[in-house]
Amino acid sequence: MINDQMRPVASLLLFLNFCMYVVLLGIGGWAMNEAIDHGFIIGPGLELPAHFSPIYFPMGNAATGFFVMFALLAGVVGSASCISGFNNLRTWSRESNPATVTVATVAWTLTVLAMGFGCKEIDLQYRNASLMALEAFTIILSATQLLYVALLSAPVY
């Protein structure tokens, strides 16, 4: 359990992470909606192409589908971990801290996984400005969530 002097820092990081996870969900939801509305459509009697991917996103490259799906998953779990963190800040007890650290660590792990697909998407290069913003938020979130987990896991001396 962190000491009382670090409680405002934890509150700030938690609020920042929650806002960024909500933005991540917003941009990821927009990308998923675009893919569903403007995705690959095949007529009756036609066959699928040889290199067809069921995770097709018309506004990015080959990594976009995986990146958006894992970014949405990280956003949902990250938002839930922030809600757990708000409860931990409210009670501020040793009993609620292990659960909060565990959920925050799972959220950080999923965020790092999404960041890996975002880095692959950057490497493949073809993407639009909204996907660039999603990549930037994912990279920043992986760092701030790690700071939050490290702050909660720090021993008290």
Backbone as a printed PyTorch tensor [residue, N CA C, xyz], in Angstrom:
tensor([[[  0.8570,  -1.1910,   0.0000],
         [  0.0000,   0.0000,   0.0000],
         [  0.8840,   1.2270,   0.0000]],

        [[  0.5640,   2.1760,  -0.8420],
         [  1.3460,   3.3990,  -0.8950],
         [  0.9850,   4.2960,   0.2730]],

        [[  1.9110,   5.1730,   0.6260],
         [  1.6610,   6.0390,   1.7630],
         [  0.7660,   7.2140,   1.3640]],

        [[  0.3580,   7.9760,   2.3580],
         [ -0.6000,   9.0610,   2.1200],
         [ -0.0240,  10.2140,   1.3050]],

        [[  1.3130,  10.3790,   1.2960],
         [  1.9030,  11.4620,   0.5150],
         [  1.7710,  11.2210,  -0.9880]],

        [[  1.6780,   9.9630,  -1.4070],
         [  1.5900,   9.6420,  -2.8320],
         [  0.1440,   9.5250,  -3.3190]],

        [[ -0.8010,   9.7040,  -2.4270],
         [ -2.2090,   9.5730,  -2.8050],
         [ -2.6330,  10.5960,  -3.8650]],

        [[ -2.2220,  11.8710,  -3.7900],
         [ -2.5920,  12.8030,  -4.8670],
         [ -1.9810,  12.4390,  -6.2200]],

        [[ -0.7710,  11.8940,  -6.2090],
         [ -0.1390,  11.4730,  -7.4660],
         [ -0.9150,  10.3000,  -8.0690]],

        [[ -1.3050,   9.3590,  -7.2230],
         [ -2.0970,   8.2220,  -7.6990],
         [ -3.4400,   8.6950,  -8.2380]],

        [[ -4.0430,   9.6670,  -7.5750],
         [ -5.3230,  10.2070,  -8.0550],
         [ -5.1670,  10.8620,  -9.4150]],

        [[ -4.1010,  11.6340,  -9.5930],
         [ -3.8660,  12.3050, -10.8730],
         [ -3.6220,  11.2970, -11.9890]],

        [[ -2.7770,  10.3050, -11.7240],
         [ -2.5170,   9.2830, -12.7410],
         [ -3.7720,   8.4890, -13.0750]],

        [[ -4.5710,   8.2050, -12.0740],
         [ -5.7960,   7.4500, -12.2890],
         [ -6.7840,   8.2370, -13.1440]],

        [[ -6.9550,   9.5170, -12.8420],
         [ -7.8620,  10.3530, -13.6330],
         [ -7.3570,  10.5100, -15.0610]],

        [[ -6.0510,  10.7200, -15.2220],
         [ -5.4580,  10.8410, -16.5600],
         [ -5.6570,   9.5490, -17.3510]],

        [[ -5.3940,   8.4090, -16.7220],
         [ -5.5640,   7.1280, -17.4090],
         [ -7.0220,   6.8880, -17.7900]],

        [[ -7.9390,   7.2260, -16.8990],
         [ -9.3580,   7.0310, -17.2100],
         [ -9.7650,   7.8720, -18.4230]],

        [[ -9.3670,   9.1370, -18.4480],
         [ -9.7050,   9.9990, -19.5940],
         [ -9.0980,   9.4620, -20.8840]],

        [[ -7.8640,   8.9860, -20.8130],
         [ -7.2180,   8.4730, -22.0190],
         [ -7.8350,   7.1490, -22.4690]],

        [[ -8.2580,   6.3170, -21.5400],
         [ -8.9400,   5.0730, -21.9230],
         [-10.2850,   5.3750, -22.5810]],

        [[-10.9870,   6.4040, -22.1160],
         [-12.2560,   6.7830, -22.7440],
         [-12.0070,   7.2830, -24.1700]],

        [[-10.9500,   8.0700, -24.3630],
         [-10.6060,   8.5330, -25.7160],
         [-10.2140,   7.3430, -26.5930]],

        [[ -9.4680,   6.4050, -26.0220],
         [ -9.0880,   5.1940, -26.7530],
         [-10.3210,   4.4260, -27.2100]],

        [[-11.3120,   4.3130, -26.3280],
         [-12.5590,   3.6390, -26.6910],
         [-13.3190,   4.4080, -27.7700]],

        [[-13.3090,   5.7230, -27.6910],
         [-14.0120,   6.5250, -28.6950],
         [-13.4240,   6.3680, -30.0840]],

        [[-12.1110,   6.5050, -30.1870],
         [-11.4590,   6.3870, -31.5050],
         [-11.5320,   4.9470, -32.0030]],

        [[-11.3230,   3.9850, -31.1090],
         [-11.4110,   2.5740, -31.5080],
         [-12.8140,   2.1940, -31.9380]],

        [[-13.8230,   2.7220, -31.2440],
         [-15.2100,   2.4710, -31.6440],
         [-15.5240,   3.0590, -33.0030]],

        [[-14.9860,   4.2640, -33.2710],
         [-15.1820,   4.8620, -34.5880],
         [-14.5450,   3.9820, -35.6660]],

        [[-13.3210,   3.5090, -35.4280],
         [-12.6320,   2.6760, -36.4220],
         [-13.3780,   1.3680, -36.6660]],

        [[-13.8960,   0.7720, -35.6000],
         [-14.6570,  -0.4740, -35.7550],
         [-15.9490,  -0.2160, -36.5360]],

        [[-16.6140,   0.8910, -36.2630],
         [-17.8360,   1.2430, -36.9960],
         [-17.5400,   1.4650, -38.4760]],

        [[-16.4490,   2.1480, -38.7790],
         [-16.0620,   2.3540, -40.1790],
         [-15.7830,   1.0290, -40.8800]],

        [[-15.1230,   0.1210, -40.1810],
         [-14.8090,  -1.1770, -40.7860],
         [-16.0680,  -1.9860, -41.0440]],

        [[-17.0290,  -1.8950, -40.1400],
         [-18.2830,  -2.6350, -40.3350],
         [-19.0940,  -2.0170, -41.4680]],

        [[-19.1470,  -0.6820, -41.5180],
         [-19.9380,  -0.0100, -42.5520],
         [-19.3180,  -0.0940, -43.9400]],

        [[-17.9920,  -0.0280, -44.0330],
         [-17.3220,   0.0520, -45.3350],
         [-16.3740,  -1.1100, -45.5690]],

        [[-16.6080,  -2.2210, -44.9320],
         [-15.7260,  -3.3790, -45.0580],
         [-15.9160,  -4.1060, -46.3720]],

        [[-15.3580,  -5.2830, -46.4280],
         [-15.3860,  -6.0980, -47.6360],
         [-16.7710,  -6.6960, -47.8300]],

        [[-17.3760,  -6.4470, -48.9900],
         [-18.7030,  -6.9840, -49.3200],
         [-18.5570,  -7.8260, -50.5790]],

        [[-19.0770,  -9.0250, -50.5430],
         [-19.0070,  -9.9220, -51.6900],
         [-20.4280, -10.2880, -52.1040]],

        [[-20.6420, -10.3330, -53.3840],
         [-21.9740, -10.6350, -53.8990],
         [-22.2520, -12.1280, -53.9240]],

        [[-23.5030, -12.5110, -54.1990],
         [-23.8460, -13.9370, -54.2520],
         [-23.1940, -14.6050, -55.4650]],

        [[-22.7250, -15.8010, -55.2690],
         [-22.1060, -16.5640, -56.3490],
         [-20.6390, -16.2510, -56.5530]],

        [[-20.0810, -15.3210, -55.8100],
         [-18.6690, -14.9900, -55.9410],
         [-17.8780, -15.6570, -54.8240]],

        [[-16.6000, -15.9170, -55.0760],
         [-15.7450, -16.5450, -54.0700],
         [-14.8570, -15.4990, -53.4100]],

        [[-14.4430, -15.8020, -52.1950],
         [-13.5400, -14.9020, -51.4780],
         [-12.1660, -14.9260, -52.1310]],

        [[-11.4610, -13.8020, -52.1250],
         [-10.0920, -13.7900, -52.6590],
         [ -9.1750, -14.6960, -51.8340]],

        [[ -8.0540, -15.0680, -52.4250],
         [ -7.1350, -15.9980, -51.7740],
         [ -6.5570, -15.4220, -50.4830]],

        [[ -6.2840, -14.1290, -50.4410],
         [ -5.6550, -13.5040, -49.2690],
         [ -6.6630, -12.6860, -48.4740]],

        [[ -7.8930, -13.1610, -48.3900],
         [ -8.9320, -12.4430, -47.6450],
         [ -8.6970, -12.5650, -46.1490]],

        [[ -8.8340, -11.4660, -45.4380],
         [ -8.7220, -11.4610, -43.9840],
         [-10.0660, -11.0540, -43.3980]],

        [[-10.5990, -11.8180, -42.4480],
         [-11.8740, -11.4270, -41.8450],
         [-11.7380, -10.1720, -40.9830]],

        [[-10.5030,  -9.7950, -40.6710],
         [-10.2570,  -8.5760, -39.9030],
         [ -9.7680,  -7.5250, -40.8910]],

        [[-10.6660,  -7.0610, -41.7360],
         [-10.3160,  -6.1030, -42.7820],
         [-10.7780,  -4.7100, -42.3690]],

        [[ -9.8590,  -3.7660, -42.3960],
         [-10.1750,  -2.3740, -42.1060],
         [ -9.7860,  -1.5510, -43.3260]],

        [[-10.7490,  -0.8610, -43.9470],
         [-10.4680,  -0.1560, -45.1930],
         [ -9.5830,   1.0750, -45.0280]],

        [[ -9.3740,   1.5710, -43.7970],
         [ -8.6350,   2.8130, -43.6350],
         [ -7.2190,   2.6170, -43.1240]],

        [[ -6.7150,   1.4260, -43.0920],
         [ -5.3720,   1.2090, -42.5690],
         [ -4.6220,   0.1610, -43.3560]],

        [[ -3.7270,  -0.5270, -42.6640],
         [ -2.9260,  -1.5610, -43.3070],
         [ -3.2710,  -2.9260, -42.7000]],

        [[ -2.4140,  -3.9000, -42.8900],
         [ -2.7180,  -5.2650, -42.4630],
         [ -2.7850,  -5.4170, -40.9390]],

        [[ -2.1330,  -4.5490, -40.1890],
         [ -2.1310,  -4.6460, -38.7230],
         [ -3.2820,  -3.8860, -38.0750]],

        [[ -4.0240,  -3.1070, -38.8490],
         [ -5.0470,  -2.2310, -38.2770],
         [ -6.1460,  -3.0030, -37.5580]],

        [[ -6.6160,  -4.0910, -38.1320],
         [ -7.6930,  -4.8530, -37.5200],
         [ -7.3160,  -5.3830, -36.1490]],

        [[ -6.1300,  -5.9790, -36.0660],
         [ -5.6820,  -6.5010, -34.7790],
         [ -5.4610,  -5.3630, -33.7840]],

        [[ -4.8760,  -4.2720, -34.2610],
         [ -4.5980,  -3.1320, -33.3820],
         [ -5.8820,  -2.5470, -32.8060]],

        [[ -6.8720,  -2.3380, -33.6510],
         [ -8.1240,  -1.7370, -33.1790],
         [ -8.8400,  -2.6640, -32.2020]],

        [[ -8.8610,  -3.9590, -32.4930],
         [ -9.5440,  -4.8850, -31.5860],
         [ -8.8710,  -4.9540, -30.2190]],

        [[ -7.5530,  -5.0180, -30.2020],
         [ -6.8700,  -5.0730, -28.9170],
         [ -6.8970,  -3.7220, -28.2090]],

        [[ -6.9350,  -2.6200, -28.9640],
         [ -7.0740,  -1.3020, -28.3350],
         [ -8.4440,  -1.1670, -27.6780]],

        [[ -9.4840,  -1.6790, -28.3240],
         [-10.8110,  -1.6620, -27.7060],
         [-10.8520,  -2.5330, -26.4510]],

        [[-10.2500,  -3.6990, -26.5260],
         [-10.2030,  -4.5740, -25.3630],
         [ -9.4220,  -3.9350, -24.2230]],

        [[ -8.2860,  -3.3260, -24.5370],
         [ -7.5000,  -2.6330, -23.5110],
         [ -8.2660,  -1.4490, -22.9460]],

        [[ -9.0400,  -0.7610, -23.7900],
         [ -9.8300,   0.3720, -23.3100],
         [-10.9200,  -0.0390, -22.3400]],

        [[-11.5840,  -1.1480, -22.6200],
         [-12.6510,  -1.6190, -21.7380],
         [-12.0690,  -2.0860, -20.4000]],

        [[-11.0260,  -2.8970, -20.4520],
         [-10.4190,  -3.4040, -19.2180],
         [ -9.7400,  -2.2630, -18.4570]],

        [[ -9.1220,  -1.3440, -19.1750],
         [ -8.4930,  -0.1990, -18.5230],
         [ -9.4930,   0.7030, -17.8360]],

        [[-10.6310,   0.9510, -18.4650],
         [-11.6800,   1.7510, -17.8230],
         [-12.2060,   1.0590, -16.5760]],

        [[-12.3780,  -0.2530, -16.6580],
         [-12.8340,  -1.0040, -15.4810],
         [-11.7880,  -0.9590, -14.3710]],

        [[-10.5160,  -1.0020, -14.7340],
         [ -9.4720,  -0.9230, -13.7100],
         [ -9.4330,   0.4570, -13.0640]],

        [[ -9.7600,   1.4820, -13.8280],
         [ -9.8250,   2.8270, -13.2520],
         [-10.9920,   2.9560, -12.2820]],

        [[-12.1030,   2.3270, -12.5910],
         [-13.2410,   2.3430, -11.6600],
         [-12.8560,   1.6210, -10.3690]],

        [[-12.1400,   0.5100, -10.4890],
         [-11.6380,  -0.1850,  -9.3020],
         [-10.6420,   0.6920,  -8.5490]],

        [[ -9.8360,   1.4280,  -9.2840],
         [ -8.8800,   2.3340,  -8.6540],
         [ -9.5490,   3.4800,  -7.9130]],

        [[-10.6590,   4.0000,  -8.4830],
         [-11.4020,   5.0510,  -7.7790],
         [-11.9620,   4.5150,  -6.4580]],

        [[-12.4190,   3.2750,  -6.4510],
         [-12.9090,   2.6670,  -5.2160],
         [-11.7630,   2.5000,  -4.2180]],

        [[-10.5910,   2.1260,  -4.7000],
         [ -9.4340,   1.9840,  -3.8270],
         [ -9.0370,   3.3340,  -3.2240]],

        [[ -9.0820,   4.3930,  -4.0180],
         [ -8.7610,   5.7210,  -3.4900],
         [ -9.7930,   6.1780,  -2.4700]],

        [[-11.0270,   5.7910,  -2.6770],
         [-12.0880,   6.1830,  -1.7480],
         [-11.9160,   5.4960,  -0.3920]],

        [[-11.6450,   4.1870,  -0.4050],
         [-11.5100,   3.4640,   0.8500],
         [-10.1020,   3.5670,   1.4320]],

        [[ -9.1030,   3.5370,   0.5580],
         [ -7.6830,   3.6700,   0.9140],
         [ -7.2860,   2.6980,   2.0250]],

        [[ -7.5360,   1.4180,   1.7730],
         [ -7.2210,   0.3970,   2.7690],
         [ -6.2920,  -0.6540,   2.1620]],

        [[ -5.6260,  -1.3840,   3.0230],
         [ -4.7400,  -2.4540,   2.5730],
         [ -5.5100,  -3.6130,   1.9460]],

        [[ -6.7690,  -3.7520,   2.3010],
         [ -7.5640,  -4.8650,   1.7780],
         [ -7.9440,  -4.6810,   0.3070]],

        [[ -8.1580,  -3.4440,  -0.1210],
         [ -8.5910,  -3.2110,  -1.5020],
         [ -7.4180,  -3.0360,  -2.4630]],

        [[ -6.2130,  -2.8410,  -1.9490],
         [ -5.0680,  -2.5720,  -2.8220],
         [ -4.6660,  -3.7600,  -3.6980]],

        [[ -4.5960,  -5.0030,  -3.2020],
         [ -4.1690,  -6.0980,  -4.0920],
         [ -5.0800,  -6.3100,  -5.3010]],

        [[ -6.3720,  -6.1780,  -5.1130],
         [ -7.2920,  -6.3310,  -6.2450],
         [ -7.0890,  -5.2170,  -7.2640]],

        [[ -6.8770,  -3.9990,  -6.7670],
         [ -6.6580,  -2.8710,  -7.6660],
         [ -5.3640,  -3.0330,  -8.4540]],

        [[ -4.3130,  -3.4830,  -7.7870],
         [ -3.0360,  -3.6970,  -8.4710],
         [ -3.1630,  -4.7980,  -9.5140]],

        [[ -3.8920,  -5.8440,  -9.2050],
         [ -4.0570,  -6.9530, -10.1440],
         [ -4.8070,  -6.5200, -11.3950]],

        [[ -5.9140,  -5.8150, -11.2190],
         [ -6.6950,  -5.3760, -12.3790],
         [ -5.9120,  -4.3390, -13.1860]],

        [[ -5.1860,  -3.4550, -12.5060],
         [ -4.3760,  -2.4610, -13.2170],
         [ -3.2520,  -3.1260, -13.9980]],

        [[ -2.6960,  -4.2100, -13.4710],
         [ -1.6400,  -4.9350, -14.1810],
         [ -2.1890,  -5.6380, -15.4200]],

        [[ -3.3720,  -6.2110, -15.3080],
         [ -4.0120,  -6.8350, -16.4780],
         [ -4.3030,  -5.7750, -17.5440]],

        [[ -4.7980,  -4.6210, -17.1250],
         [ -5.0670,  -3.5370, -18.0760],
         [ -3.7780,  -3.0660, -18.7310]],

        [[ -2.7030,  -2.9560, -17.9660],
         [ -1.4290,  -2.5410, -18.5430],
         [ -0.9260,  -3.5800, -19.5410]],

        [[ -1.0810,  -4.8690, -19.2240],
         [ -0.6390,  -5.9240, -20.1280],
         [ -1.3870,  -5.8630, -21.4600]],

        [[ -2.6990,  -5.6770, -21.4020],
         [ -3.4720,  -5.5580, -22.6490],
         [ -3.1130,  -4.2900, -23.4140]],

        [[ -2.8170,  -3.2150, -22.6960],
         [ -2.4190,  -1.9750, -23.3500],
         [ -1.0730,  -2.1390, -24.0520]],

        [[ -0.1510,  -2.8530, -23.4260],
         [  1.1470,  -3.1060, -24.0630],
         [  0.9790,  -4.0050, -25.2890]],

        [[  0.0690,  -4.9640, -25.2120],
         [ -0.2090,  -5.8130, -26.3750],
         [ -0.7660,  -4.9730, -27.5290]],

        [[ -1.7080,  -4.0890, -27.2270],
         [ -2.2430,  -3.1970, -28.2610],
         [ -1.1550,  -2.2670, -28.7870]],

        [[ -0.2620,  -1.8190, -27.9040],
         [  0.8350,  -0.9650, -28.3420],
         [  1.7540,  -1.7040, -29.3100]],

        [[  1.9540,  -2.9920, -29.0840],
         [  2.7730,  -3.7800, -30.0000],
         [  2.1710,  -3.8270, -31.3940]],

        [[  0.8510,  -4.0310, -31.4730],
         [  0.2030,  -3.9930, -32.7830],
         [  0.2230,  -2.5800, -33.3650]],

        [[  0.1480,  -1.5750, -32.5060],
         [  0.2570,  -0.1890, -32.9850],
         [  1.6260,   0.0970, -33.5620]],

        [[  2.6670,  -0.4430, -32.9390],
         [  4.0190,  -0.2650, -33.4780],
         [  4.1780,  -0.9790, -34.8150]],

        [[  3.5520,  -2.1370, -34.9410],
         [  3.5810,  -2.8380, -36.2310],
         [  2.8400,  -2.0400, -37.2910]],

        [[  1.7400,  -1.4110, -36.8920],
         [  0.9920,  -0.5810, -37.8270],
         [  1.8250,   0.6300, -38.2580]],

        [[  2.5610,   1.2110, -37.3310],
         [  3.4570,   2.3280, -37.6740],
         [  4.5270,   1.8540, -38.6440]],

        [[  5.0480,   0.6440, -38.4160],
         [  6.0850,   0.0920, -39.2810],
         [  5.5760,  -0.1340, -40.7000]],

        [[  4.3080,  -0.5390, -40.8390],
         [  3.7390,  -0.7770, -42.1760],
         [  3.3080,   0.5070, -42.8740]],

        [[  3.1900,   1.5990, -42.1760],
         [  3.0820,   2.9740, -42.6230],
         [  1.7330,   3.4700, -43.1270]],

        [[  0.9660,   2.7830, -43.8900],
         [ -0.2300,   3.3650, -44.4810],
         [ -1.3740,   3.3980, -43.4660]],

        [[ -1.7510,   4.6220, -43.0070],
         [ -2.8520,   4.7980, -42.0660],
         [ -3.2980,   6.2540, -42.0840]],

        [[ -4.4740,   6.5220, -41.4900],
         [ -4.9810,   7.8900, -41.4880],
         [ -4.7000,   8.5680, -40.1500]],

        [[ -5.1380,   9.8280, -40.0120],
         [ -4.8160,  10.6200, -38.8260],
         [ -5.4950,  10.0840, -37.5630]],

        [[ -6.6930,   9.5560, -37.6770],
         [ -7.3680,   9.0040, -36.4990],
         [ -6.6320,   7.7870, -35.9540]],

        [[ -6.1170,   6.9620, -36.8410],
         [ -5.3480,   5.8080, -36.3840],
         [ -4.0180,   6.2380, -35.7770]],

        [[ -3.4430,   7.3140, -36.2860],
         [ -2.2180,   7.8410, -35.6750],
         [ -2.4830,   8.3320, -34.2570]],

        [[ -3.6370,   8.9640, -34.0590],
         [ -4.0060,   9.4140, -32.7120],
         [ -4.2290,   8.2170, -31.7900]],

        [[ -4.8660,   7.1620, -32.3020],
         [ -5.0810,   5.9550, -31.5100],
         [ -3.7520,   5.3220, -31.1200]],

        [[ -2.7990,   5.3020, -32.0430],
         [ -1.4700,   4.7840, -31.7400],
         [ -0.7950,   5.6180, -30.6620]],

        [[ -0.8790,   6.9270, -30.7890],
         [ -0.2400,   7.8140, -29.8080],
         [ -0.8430,   7.6280, -28.4210]],

        [[ -2.1690,   7.5560, -28.3300],
         [ -2.8130,   7.3450, -27.0400],
         [ -2.4250,   5.9990, -26.4420]],

        [[ -2.3100,   4.9770, -27.2670],
         [ -1.9490,   3.6580, -26.7640],
         [ -0.5210,   3.6430, -26.2280]],

        [[  0.3850,   4.3010, -26.9280],
         [  1.7780,   4.3450, -26.4780],
         [  1.8990,   5.1390, -25.1770]],

        [[  1.2280,   6.2760, -25.0980],
         [  1.2800,   7.0890, -23.8800],
         [  0.6160,   6.3530, -22.7200]],

        [[ -0.5020,   5.6930, -22.9920],
         [ -1.2030,   4.9430, -21.9430],
         [ -0.3680,   3.7950, -21.3940]],

        [[  0.4080,   3.1520, -22.2310],
         [  1.2340,   2.0530, -21.7230],
         [  2.2550,   2.5690, -20.7160]],

        [[  2.7500,   3.7870, -20.9140],
         [  3.7090,   4.3670, -19.9670],
         [  3.0180,   4.8540, -18.6930]],

        [[  1.9000,   5.5560, -18.8300],
         [  1.2400,   6.0880, -17.6330],
         [  0.6000,   4.9810, -16.7910]],

        [[  0.0940,   3.9430, -17.4360],
         [ -0.4680,   2.8250, -16.6790],
         [  0.6350,   2.0760, -15.9440]],

        [[  1.8100,   1.9560, -16.5590],
         [  2.9370,   1.3250, -15.8820],
         [  3.3460,   2.1420, -14.6560]],

        [[  3.3640,   3.4640, -14.7830],
         [  3.6730,   4.3100, -13.6280],
         [  2.6540,   4.1220, -12.5130]],

        [[  1.3830,   4.0180, -12.8820],
         [  0.3280,   3.8270, -11.8910],
         [  0.4790,   2.4830, -11.1750]],

        [[  0.7690,   1.4110, -11.9300],
         [  0.9600,   0.0920, -11.3230],
         [  2.1910,   0.1080, -10.4170]],

        [[  3.2690,   0.7430, -10.8550],
         [  4.4750,   0.8130, -10.0320],
         [  4.2230,   1.6200,  -8.7590]],

        [[  3.4290,   2.6740,  -8.8640],
         [  3.1030,   3.4910,  -7.6950],
         [  2.2770,   2.7060,  -6.6840]],

        [[  1.3160,   1.9330,  -7.1640],
         [  0.4960,   1.1340,  -6.2520],
         [  1.2600,  -0.0300,  -5.6530]],

        [[  2.2210,  -0.5530,  -6.3910],
         [  2.9640,  -1.7230,  -5.9210],
         [  4.1520,  -1.3760,  -5.0420]],

        [[  4.4750,  -0.0960,  -4.9330],
         [  5.6490,   0.3140,  -4.1570],
         [  5.4640,  -0.0080,  -2.6780]],

        [[  6.4940,  -0.5530,  -2.0610],
         [  6.3720,  -0.8590,  -0.6260],
         [  6.4360,   0.4080,   0.2180]],

        [[  5.8600,   0.3420,   1.3930],
         [  5.8780,   1.4560,   2.3300],
         [  6.9890,   1.2280,   3.3350]],

        [[  7.8350,   2.2350,   3.4880],
         [  8.9240,   2.1400,   4.4690],
         [  8.7010,   3.1040,   5.6010]]])
